[in-house]
Amino acid sequence: MRPAGGKTSPPKNGSKDAALRVKAEGDSLAGRFPLHLQAPKGVCRLARLLGLCYKGHPGSARRTVPFINFPAREINCKLVYYGPGLGGKTANLHWIYDHTGDALKGKMISLATETDRTLFFDFLPLDLGTVRGFKTRLHLYTVPGQVFYEASRKLILKGADGVVFVADSQEERMDANLETLENLREHLKEHNLNFGTIPYVLQLNKRDLPNILPPEELKKHLQAKGEPIVEAVAVTGQGVFDTLKEVAKLVLAELKKGS
């Protein structure tokens, strides 16, 4: 584990070692970034008294179960940016991180793979309001988009409270978008998360390129459940915070359902 921005060195034994390293480092960070896990039983019992934690039902996909930090009076929500490789997930996180005040954000962490990086950081938006007097701290993650990082992508989705699918608007990337969307559904199901109910936003990225499909065509193929759609150019910041606000609003609405 190291702060983002330094040099990355590829794993010695290929993508398998990369996935294993991501898993090991993710496990070692569980104490500092507990969003890989369900809330501890004692904490969850107390949280349910406040209506801030959701009780699962055997055999059914669970609803959002955020991690509650009672001393800080914060609800910690995990948002995952998912999508095909090189589609703009990392650009989204970098823009948000670079344009968020230092006092409101933690350090950006990077887990290096061969050609992509899994990044995550946390920050406290000032405009989300509160739930039962608790502020909402967002933890943003990206995942490697390449197919050979399957284990890493699956691991990062564990415990997700909301998902942003960053689609590549280029015509030649439509197949990659569709394949990755199907992959997202499968991994959520494996984590007992319901794609039909999880807060979810579709971002149509790279709208500045010449060989892009019209928004209506992308919507026809990629909109899965009437979710909000945001057009974006992540490298310039266009649509980046709009996307974040849309998914954050959906997550907050889910939290308030149980309050």
Secondary structure, DSSP 8 states (H G I E B T S, - for coil): -EETTS-----TT-HHHHHHHHHHHHHHTTTTSGGGS---HHHHHHHHHHT-S----TTS-B----EEETTTTEEEEEEEEE-STTSSHHHHHHHHHHTS-GGGB---EEEE-SS-EEEEEEE--SSS-EETTEEEEEEEEE---SGGGHHHHHHHTTT-SEEEEEEE-BGGGHHHHHHHHHHHHHHHHHTTB-TTTS-EEEEEE-TTSTTB--HHHHHHHH--SS--EEE-BGGGTBTHHHHHHHHHHHHHHHHHHT-
